[in-house]
Amino acid sequence: MAIIKPFKALRPRPDLADKVAALPYDVMNSEEAKIMVQGNDYSFLRIDRGEINFAEMPDPHEPMVYAKAREILDRMVQEGHLIQDKEDCLYIYRQIMDGRAQTGLVACASVDDYNNNVIKKHEFTRPDKEQDRIDHIKALHAQTGPIFQTYRDQAEVTRVINEWIDDHKPVYEFSAHNVDHICWVIDCPTTVQKLVDLFAAIDYLYIADGHHRSAAACRVGMEMRQENPDPKAEFNYFLSVIFPASDLKIWPYNRVVVDLNNYSEAEFLQKVEESFVVERAPSSPFEPTERQSYGMYLGDTWYKLTPKPGLVDTEDIIKDLDVAVLQDHLLEPILNIQDPRRDSRIDFVGGIRGVGELERRVKEGMQVAFSMYPTSIDEIFDVADSNQVMPPKSTWFEPKLLSGLFIHKLS
């Protein structure tokens, strides 16, 4: 039984939505963010990445950075750039990219559901990244980055949402970053309650993207609960956009490695051939079209790798994942990449950049690149349902949810 809650969103004035909305804070570094906001005083990156407001950028984790973010948020409210709905509402957020639409319900999810594993996870989190968002939430007394969640399709939920879309005009409609963004406000109490009741019949929600943000929101909520045990308080809930699984597209998360662990190209190929069938790829560049098939770009040549019979433990849902097979049988034993989460010799390239980006990276200094077949939503469900976690950098969701369109205040 999944709990969702309507809320009074703090959101941009309609004529400013396209200027306020910004890519998530964690898809760029500070320097890139500072360039992105040039000429745009409304960009939500000025709040999500407070360090970019200083002439000499400080450490992003200094208290004055979070204080600056709060100062800008307060000013945007005072000047009417951000407005707050007077009644609790749900919201619809539709994104269209390359002709494909994904339509999510914007709501608050339950901290208790997160703690009780009604909201399921598939990634580990890092304490430093959690702490950054904890400090950000506390400084703003608000959650600004929506959690990207999904669920197994429920036809009646889809029907109610589509019916609202057909009968009402959107409050926001603009294009940014090659994606159309369209939002509606569900302000009818009857429709709101209908959706709340429908979600109560859904067994589980799943975090697709935003594990650090959700963990941070829940830790803040539990701390605040110690001072105020009111179960209806806003800090017991966290900002989410929840999509049916069939709407989502998962892109591959490709790999590039800086060296061959002191092997020559010939020696490296020989080592790879011990575990994989290695053949010239049928196309250049090569993008796998099925599970447990890998592209490898080495020495200006694309190869296709296929695990040899018996190599993969198909009875283990983690070891059977494509990313795990590559890690366990090539990256770790041959290239000595023990911890891909922290090893500086490996980098990860979101599939939306295309396999041509892998060629570019190798030509500019990396030694070898691997193109992957994307993880499936069913694999995510299976791993989360078994209370396990995926290897690092297993999934890349696109398009990204923009920040700043909906803000959840904690009081």
C-alpha positions in Angstrom: 0.0 0.0 0.0 1.7 3.1 -1.2 1.0 6.5 0.4 0.9 9.6 -1.7 0.0 13.0 -0.4 -1.1 16.2 -2.2 0.7 19.4 -1.2 0.8 23.2 -1.7 3.6 23.4 -4.3 5.8 26.5 -4.4 6.3 26.9 -8.1 7.3 29.5 -10.8 5.0 32.1 -12.1 3.8 30.7 -15.5 5.6 33.3 -17.6 8.9 32.4 -15.8 8.7 28.6 -15.8 11.1 28.1 -18.7 13.6 30.5 -17.1 13.4 29.0 -13.6 13.4 25.3 -14.5 16.9 23.8 -14.6 18.7 20.5 -15.0 19.3 18.5 -11.8 22.2 19.8 -9.8 24.2 16.6 -10.1 24.5 16.3 -13.9 27.1 19.0 -14.1 30.0 20.4 -12.1 30.2 23.9 -10.6 32.0 25.5 -13.5 29.5 24.1 -16.0 26.6 25.3 -13.8 28.0 28.8 -13.6 28.2 29.0 -17.4 24.7 27.7 -17.8 23.1 30.5 -15.7 24.9 33.3 -17.4 22.2 35.9 -18.4 19.5 34.2 -16.4 19.0 35.5 -12.9 15.9 33.2 -12.4 17.7 29.8 -13.0 17.0 27.4 -10.2 20.7 26.3 -10.4 21.4 29.4 -8.4 19.5 27.7 -5.6 20.5 24.1 -6.2 24.2 25.1 -6.6 24.6 28.1 -4.4 28.4 28.3 -4.9 27.9 29.6 -8.5 26.6 32.9 -7.1 30.1 33.9 -5.8 32.8 35.6 -7.9 35.3 33.2 -6.4 33.4 29.9 -6.0 33.8 28.5 -2.5 33.6 24.8 -1.6 30.0 23.8 -2.4 29.6 22.4 1.1 30.4 25.5 3.1 27.5 26.9 5.2 27.5 30.2 3.4 26.7 28.4 0.1 23.5 26.9 1.6 22.7 30.3 3.2 23.0 32.0 -0.2 20.6 29.4 -1.7 18.1 30.2 1.0 18.6 34.0 0.4 17.8 33.6 -3.3 14.8 31.4 -2.7 13.3 33.9 -0.2 13.9 36.7 -2.6 12.2 34.9 -5.5 9.2 34.3 -3.2 9.1 37.9 -2.0 9.4 39.3 -5.5 6.6 37.0 -6.8 8.8 34.9 -9.1 7.7 31.8 -7.1 4.1 31.4 -6.0 2.5 28.9 -3.6 -0.8 27.2 -4.2 -3.3 27.9 -1.4 -4.8 24.4 -1.4 -3.3 20.9 -1.5 -3.0 19.7 -5.1 -1.5 17.0 -7.1 0.3 17.8 -10.4 1.0 16.2 -13.7 4.4 16.5 -15.3 4.7 15.2 -18.9 8.0 15.2 -20.9 8.3 14.5 -24.6 11.6 13.6 -26.2 12.1 12.3 -29.7 8.3 11.9 -30.0 8.1 9.7 -26.9 6.1 10.9 -23.9 6.5 10.0 -20.2 3.8 11.3 -17.9 4.3 11.4 -14.1 2.2 12.3 -11.1 3.8 15.0 -8.9 3.1 14.2 -5.3 4.7 13.7 -1.9 5.7 10.2 -0.9 5.9 8.9 2.6 9.1 8.8 4.7 7.6 5.7 6.5 7.1 4.0 3.2 10.7 4.6 2.4 11.8 3.2 5.8 9.5 0.2 5.6 10.6 -0.6 2.0 7.3 0.1 0.4 9.4 2.4 -1.6 12.2 0.2 -2.9 15.7 1.0 -3.8 18.3 -0.5 -6.1 21.5 1.6 -5.3 23.8 2.3 -2.4 24.2 5.9 -1.4 27.4 7.8 -0.4 27.4 9.6 3.0 29.0 12.8 1.6 26.4 13.1 -1.2 23.6 12.5 1.3 25.0 15.1 3.7 25.1 17.7 1.0 21.4 17.4 0.3 20.6 17.2 4.0 22.3 20.5 4.5 20.5 22.0 1.5 17.1 20.8 2.7 17.7 22.1 6.2 18.9 25.5 5.0 15.9 26.0 2.6 13.4 24.2 4.9 12.2 22.7 1.6 12.8 19.9 -0.8 13.8 21.2 -4.3 14.9 18.1 -6.2 12.0 15.7 -7.1 12.7 12.0 -6.7 12.1 10.0 -9.9 9.9 7.0 -9.0 8.1 4.4 -10.9 5.5 1.6 -10.4 4.0 -1.3 -12.3 1.3 0.1 -14.5 -2.1 0.6 -13.1 -4.7 1.2 -15.8 -7.1 3.2 -13.7 -4.4 5.6 -12.6 -3.4 6.2 -16.2 -7.1 6.7 -17.2 -7.7 9.3 -14.5 -4.5 11.3 -15.4 -5.2 11.2 -19.1 -8.8 12.3 -18.5 -7.6 15.3 -16.5 -5.1 16.2 -19.3 -7.9 16.0 -21.9 -10.2 18.3 -20.0 -7.8 21.0 -18.7 -5.2 23.4 -20.0 -1.6 23.0 -18.8 -0.2 25.6 -16.5 3.3 25.3 -18.0 4.3 24.4 -21.5 7.8 25.0 -22.9 10.8 23.3 -24.5 14.3 23.0 -22.9 17.3 20.8 -23.5 15.6 19.2 -26.5 12.6 18.1 -24.4 9.0 19.4 -24.2 7.9 20.0 -20.6 4.1 20.2 -19.9 2.5 20.5 -16.5 -1.0 20.5 -15.1 -2.4 21.3 -11.7 -5.0 18.8 -10.3 -6.9 21.1 -8.0 -10.2 19.1 -7.8 -10.5 17.5 -4.3 -12.5 14.6 -5.7 -9.9 13.8 -8.4 -7.1 14.2 -5.9 -8.7 11.8 -3.5 -9.4 9.3 -6.3 -5.7 9.2 -7.2 -4.6 8.9 -3.5 -7.0 5.9 -3.1 -5.7 4.3 -6.3 -2.1 4.5 -5.2 -3.1 3.0 -1.9 -3.9 -0.2 -3.9 -0.4 -0.2 -5.4 1.9 -2.5 -3.4 5.3 -0.8 -4.1 6.9 2.3 -5.6 10.5 2.1 -6.9 13.2 4.8 -6.9 14.4 5.1 -10.5 16.7 8.1 -9.9 17.4 10.2 -6.8 18.6 7.7 -4.2 20.7 10.4 -2.4 17.9 13.0 -2.5 15.4 10.6 -1.1 17.7 9.3 1.6 18.5 12.9 2.6 14.8 13.9 2.7 14.0 10.9 4.9 16.9 11.6 7.3 15.8 15.2 7.7 12.2 14.1 8.2 13.1 11.6 11.0 15.2 14.2 12.8 12.4 16.7 12.7 9.9 14.1 13.9 11.9 13.8 17.1 11.0 17.4 17.9 7.5 17.3 16.5 5.8 13.9 16.4 2.8 15.2 14.3 2.2 12.5 11.7 0.6 15.0 9.3 3.6 17.4 9.3 5.1 18.0 5.8 8.5 16.7 6.8 7.0 13.2 6.9 6.8 13.3 3.1 9.2 14.0 0.2 8.8 15.4 -3.2 8.4 12.9 -6.0 7.3 12.5 -9.6 5.9 9.0 -10.1 5.8 7.4 -13.6 4.2 4.1 -14.8 7.0 1.7 -15.8 5.8 1.4 -19.4 6.5 5.1 -20.0 10.2 5.0 -19.1 13.2 4.5 -21.3 16.5 3.3 -19.7 19.6 4.2 -21.6 22.9 2.2 -21.4 25.6 3.5 -19.1 28.8 3.0 -21.1 32.4 2.7 -19.7 35.7 4.1 -20.7 39.1 3.2 -19.1 42.2 5.3 -19.1 44.8 2.4 -19.5 45.1 -1.3 -20.1 46.7 -2.2 -16.7 50.2 -2.4 -18.3 49.1 -4.8 -21.0 49.8 -4.2 -24.7 46.8 -4.2 -26.9 47.6 -7.7 -28.1 48.1 -9.0 -24.5 44.8 -7.4 -23.4 42.9 -9.0 -26.3 44.3 -12.3 -25.4 43.2 -11.9 -21.8 39.7 -10.9 -22.8 39.5 -14.0 -25.1 39.8 -16.2 -22.1 36.3 -15.3 -21.0 34.6 -13.8 -24.0 34.2 -14.6 -27.7 35.8 -11.7 -29.4 35.0 -10.8 -33.0 35.0 -7.8 -35.2 31.8 -5.8 -34.6 29.3 -6.0 -37.5 29.1 -2.2 -37.5 31.3 0.8 -36.5 30.6 2.2 -34.0 28.9 -0.8 -32.4 25.9 -0.6 -30.1 24.7 -3.9 -28.6 21.1 -4.9 -29.5 20.6 -7.7 -27.0 21.6 -8.7 -23.5 25.1 -10.0 -22.7 26.6 -8.5 -25.8 29.2 -5.8 -25.5 30.9 -3.4 -27.8 34.6 -2.7 -27.2 36.5 0.1 -28.9 40.3 -0.6 -28.8 43.0 0.7 -31.2 40.6 2.3 -33.6 38.6 -1.0 -34.0 35.2 -2.0 -32.7 34.8 -5.5 -31.4 31.8 -7.5 -30.2 32.2 -9.4 -27.0 30.0 -12.3 -26.0 30.4 -14.2 -22.7 31.6 -17.8 -23.2 29.1 -20.6 -22.3 29.0 -21.2 -18.6 30.7 -17.9 -17.7 27.5 -16.2 -16.4 25.7 -17.3 -13.2 22.1 -17.0 -14.6 20.7 -18.1 -11.2 22.0 -15.0 -9.5 20.0 -11.9 -10.5 22.9 -9.6 -9.7 25.7 -11.6 -11.4 23.4 -12.1 -14.4 23.3 -8.3 -15.0 25.3 -7.1 -18.0 27.1 -4.5 -16.0 28.0 -7.2 -13.4 29.3 -9.6 -16.0 31.6 -6.9 -17.5 32.8 -5.9 -14.1 33.3 -9.4 -12.7 35.0 -11.0 -15.7 36.8 -8.1 -17.4 37.1 -4.8 -15.6 38.2 -6.3 -12.2 40.3 -9.3 -13.1 42.0 -7.9 -16.3 42.0 -4.1 -15.8 42.2 -4.3 -12.0 39.3 -1.9 -11.4 38.2 -3.2 -8.0 35.8 -0.4 -7.0 34.3 1.3 -10.1 32.5 3.7 -7.8 35.7 5.3 -6.7 38.5 4.2 -9.1 39.7 7.3 -11.1 40.8 5.1 -14.0 37.3 4.4 -15.1 34.6 6.9 -16.3 31.0 6.5 -17.3 29.2 7.9 -20.3 25.4 8.2 -20.4 24.0 6.4 -23.4 22.2 9.5 -24.6 25.6 10.9 -25.7 25.8 8.0 -28.2 28.6 5.5 -28.9 30.3 8.1 -31.0 31.2 9.8 -27.7 33.1 6.6 -26.7 35.2 6.9 -29.9 35.9 10.5 -29.1 37.0 9.8 -25.6 39.4 7.0 -26.7 40.9 9.2 -29.4 41.5 11.9 -26.8 43.4 9.7 -24.4 41.4 6.9 -23.0 42.6 3.4 -24.0 39.5 1.3 -24.2 35.7 1.9 -24.2 32.7 -0.5 -23.7 29.2 0.1 -25.1 26.5 -1.6 -23.1 23.0 -2.9 -23.6 20.6 -1.0 -21.3 19.4 -2.5 -18.0 15.6 -3.2 -18.2 13.0 -1.9 -15.9 12.1 -5.6 -15.0 15.7 -6.1 -13.9 15.4 -3.1 -11.6 12.2 -4.4 -10.2 13.7 -7.9 -9.6 16.8 -6.5 -7.9 14.8 -4.1 -5.7 12.2 -6.8 -4.8 15.0 -9.1 -3.6 16.3 -6.3 -1.4 19.6 -6.2 -3.3 21.5 -3.4 -5.0 22.8 -3.0 -8.5 26.4 -2.5 -9.4 27.4 1.2 -9.7 26.3 3.1 -12.8 23.8 0.5 -14.0 21.0 2.8 -15.2 20.7 6.1 -17.0 17.2 7.6 -17.3 16.5 10.2 -19.8 14.9 12.8 -20.0 15.9 14.2 -16.6 13.3 15.8 -14.3 13.9 19.5 -14.2 14.3 21.2 -10.8 12.4 24.3 -9.8 9.0 23.5 -11.3 7.7 22.1 -8.0 9.1 22.8 -4.5 7.9 21.1 -1.3 8.1 23.4 1.7 8.4 21.6 5.1 6.2 24.0 6.9 
